[in-house]
């Protein structure tokens, strides 16, 4: 017997009408998350809110986890585009200061949408393979946006630096959402970590000490 492929249709293979249905499902999911929270949301509710039949919804998303991961990934990508536009990649400030503004404003956006912060943390542990793909796309978008705001970091170390900053952001968001840290403490730690990681790429004034020189003894 030939096995039927029940995998959801890839986004790049969707027609304009299918993309519209997919967008309706994502918008409905995000709206419901902000209204009733992640735990109470069901696929049937998303179907009813979006006007897309439940059976059709499963042709776009394999599970609730897949739908929610795709929804927060899409929302987060829009946030990243706004952050890059606000922070920019101008040379008037240092890469560390730009990156600090980037994560500070990002944390502020999640503070204004706490249910979406909880959603991002909730889907991070999903074992659904299609949810994992959506989250991998979110991680790539994080690294690309960070690369845009700190182009001075050389390629040899840039990937690791972006990885560290993105993971610190996720970690502090998780600490806040799960109640292990206050938002202020999480934000402070994140900004301090960003400055520490980017310290080697900070400009220094002409005539100042060479960063490669040993620190003079104060004894």
C-alpha positions as CSV (number, residue, x, y, z in Angstrom):
1,X,0.0,0.0,0.0
2,X,1.3,3.4,-0.9
3,X,1.8,5.6,2.1
4,X,-0.1,8.9,1.9
5,X,2.1,11.9,2.7
6,X,0.2,14.0,5.3
7,X,3.0,16.6,5.8
8,X,1.7,20.1,5.6
9,X,2.3,21.9,2.3
10,X,5.5,23.9,2.2
11,X,5.0,27.7,2.3
12,X,7.0,28.2,-0.9
13,X,4.6,25.9,-2.8
14,X,1.4,27.7,-1.7
15,X,-0.8,29.6,-4.0
16,X,-1.9,33.2,-3.1
17,X,-5.2,31.9,-1.8
18,X,-3.5,29.3,0.3
19,X,-1.1,31.9,1.7
20,X,-4.1,33.9,2.6
21,X,-5.7,31.0,4.5
22,X,-2.4,30.4,6.3
23,X,-2.2,34.0,7.3
24,X,-5.7,33.9,8.6
25,X,-4.8,30.9,10.8
26,X,-1.7,32.6,12.1
27,X,-3.5,35.8,12.9
28,X,-6.3,33.9,14.7
29,X,-3.8,31.9,16.7
30,X,-2.0,35.0,17.9
31,X,-5.3,36.8,18.7
32,X,-6.5,33.9,20.8
33,X,-3.2,33.5,22.6
34,X,-3.4,37.1,23.8
35,X,-7.0,36.6,24.8
36,X,-7.0,33.2,26.5
37,X,-3.4,32.1,26.8
38,X,-1.4,29.3,25.3
39,X,-2.6,26.4,27.4
40,X,-6.4,26.9,26.7
41,X,-6.1,27.4,23.0
42,X,-7.3,24.6,20.7
43,X,-7.1,24.1,17.0
44,X,-10.9,24.1,16.8
45,X,-11.0,27.6,18.2
46,X,-8.4,28.8,15.7
47,X,-10.4,27.2,12.9
48,X,-13.6,29.0,14.0
49,X,-11.9,32.3,14.5
50,X,-10.1,32.2,11.1
51,X,-13.0,30.8,9.1
52,X,-10.8,28.0,7.8
53,X,-12.3,24.5,8.2
54,X,-10.5,22.4,10.8
55,X,-9.6,19.6,8.4
56,X,-8.1,22.3,6.0
57,X,-6.2,23.8,8.9
58,X,-4.3,20.6,9.4
59,X,-3.2,20.7,5.8
60,X,-1.3,23.8,6.7
61,X,-0.1,22.9,10.2
62,X,0.6,19.4,11.5
63,X,-0.4,20.2,15.1
64,X,-1.2,23.0,17.6
65,X,2.6,23.2,18.4
66,X,3.4,23.7,14.7
67,X,0.8,26.4,14.3
68,X,1.9,28.3,17.4
69,X,5.6,28.0,16.5
70,X,4.9,29.4,13.1
71,X,2.7,32.2,14.5
72,X,5.4,33.4,17.0
73,X,8.1,33.0,14.4
74,X,6.2,35.2,12.0
75,X,5.4,37.8,14.7
76,X,9.1,37.8,15.9
77,X,10.4,38.3,12.3
78,X,8.2,41.4,12.0
79,X,9.6,42.6,15.4
80,X,13.1,42.0,14.2
81,X,12.5,44.1,11.0
82,X,11.3,47.0,13.2
83,X,14.2,46.7,15.5
84,X,16.8,46.7,12.7
85,X,15.0,49.8,11.2
86,X,15.1,51.6,14.6
87,X,18.6,50.7,15.6
88,X,20.2,50.8,12.1
89,X,23.7,49.9,11.3
90,X,25.2,53.4,11.3
91,X,28.7,54.1,12.4
92,X,27.7,56.8,14.9
93,X,27.5,54.4,17.8
94,X,29.5,51.3,18.7
95,X,28.3,47.7,17.8
96,X,27.8,47.0,21.5
97,X,25.6,50.0,22.0
98,X,23.5,49.1,18.9
99,X,23.2,45.5,20.1
100,X,22.1,46.7,23.6
101,X,19.4,48.9,22.1
102,X,18.3,46.0,19.9
103,X,17.8,43.6,22.8
104,X,16.4,46.3,25.1
105,X,13.7,47.2,22.6
106,X,13.1,43.6,21.9
107,X,12.5,42.8,25.6
108,X,10.3,45.8,25.8
109,X,8.1,44.6,22.9
110,X,7.6,41.2,24.7
111,X,6.9,43.1,27.9
112,X,4.0,44.8,26.1
113,X,2.8,41.4,24.8
114,X,3.4,39.1,27.8
115,X,1.2,36.3,26.4
116,X,3.4,36.2,23.3
117,X,6.5,36.0,25.5
118,X,4.9,33.0,27.2
119,X,4.1,31.5,23.8
120,X,7.7,31.8,22.6
121,X,8.9,30.1,25.8
122,X,6.2,27.4,25.6
123,X,6.9,26.3,22.0
124,X,10.7,26.2,22.6
125,X,10.4,22.7,24.0
126,X,8.1,21.3,21.4
127,X,9.2,18.0,19.8
128,X,7.0,18.4,16.7
129,X,9.5,18.4,13.8
130,X,7.6,21.0,11.9
131,X,7.5,23.3,15.0
132,X,11.2,22.7,15.2
133,X,11.7,23.9,11.6
134,X,9.7,27.1,12.4
135,X,11.9,27.7,15.4
136,X,15.1,27.1,13.5
137,X,13.9,29.7,11.0
138,X,13.3,32.1,13.9
139,X,16.8,31.5,15.1
140,X,18.2,32.2,11.7
141,X,16.2,35.5,11.6
142,X,17.7,36.5,15.0
143,X,21.2,36.0,13.7
144,X,20.6,37.8,10.5
145,X,19.1,40.8,12.3
146,X,22.0,40.9,14.8
147,X,24.4,40.8,11.9
148,X,22.7,43.8,10.4
149,X,23.1,45.9,13.5
150,X,26.7,45.0,14.2
151,X,28.5,44.6,10.8
152,X,31.9,45.5,12.3
153,X,32.2,42.0,13.9
154,X,34.4,40.0,11.5
155,X,32.9,36.9,9.8
156,X,35.3,34.6,11.6
157,X,33.7,35.3,15.0
158,X,30.5,36.9,14.0
159,X,28.4,33.7,13.8
160,X,29.4,32.7,17.4
161,X,28.8,36.2,18.7
162,X,25.3,36.4,17.2
163,X,24.6,32.9,18.5
164,X,25.6,33.9,22.0
165,X,23.5,37.1,22.0
166,X,20.4,35.4,20.6
167,X,20.6,32.5,23.1
168,X,21.1,35.0,26.0
169,X,18.0,36.8,24.8
170,X,16.0,33.6,24.8
171,X,17.4,32.5,28.2
172,X,16.5,35.8,29.9
173,X,13.1,35.9,28.3
174,X,12.6,32.3,29.7
175,X,13.8,33.3,33.2
176,X,11.3,36.2,33.3
177,X,8.3,34.3,31.9
178,X,8.9,31.3,34.3
179,X,9.2,33.6,37.3
180,X,12.8,32.8,38.0
181,X,13.8,36.5,37.5
182,X,12.2,39.9,37.5
183,X,12.1,41.6,34.1
184,X,14.5,44.3,35.3
185,X,17.1,41.8,36.4
186,X,16.7,39.7,33.2
187,X,17.1,42.9,31.1
188,X,20.1,44.0,33.1
189,X,21.9,40.7,32.8
190,X,21.2,40.5,29.0
191,X,22.6,44.0,28.4
192,X,25.7,43.3,30.5
193,X,26.3,40.1,28.6
194,X,25.9,41.8,25.3
195,X,28.5,44.4,26.3
196,X,30.9,41.8,27.6
197,X,30.7,39.7,24.4
198,X,31.1,42.7,22.1
199,X,33.8,44.4,24.2
200,X,36.6,43.1,21.9
201,X,35.0,44.9,18.9
202,X,34.5,48.3,20.6
203,X,36.4,51.3,19.1
204,X,38.9,53.1,21.3
205,X,40.2,56.6,21.1
206,X,43.4,57.4,19.3
207,X,46.3,57.7,21.7
208,X,44.5,55.5,24.3
209,X,45.8,52.2,25.6
210,X,46.2,49.3,23.1
211,X,43.7,46.6,24.1
212,X,46.2,44.0,23.3
213,X,48.7,45.4,25.9
214,X,48.7,43.8,29.3
215,X,46.9,45.7,32.0
216,X,49.4,47.8,34.0
217,X,49.9,46.6,37.6
218,X,48.5,48.8,40.3
219,X,50.7,47.3,43.0
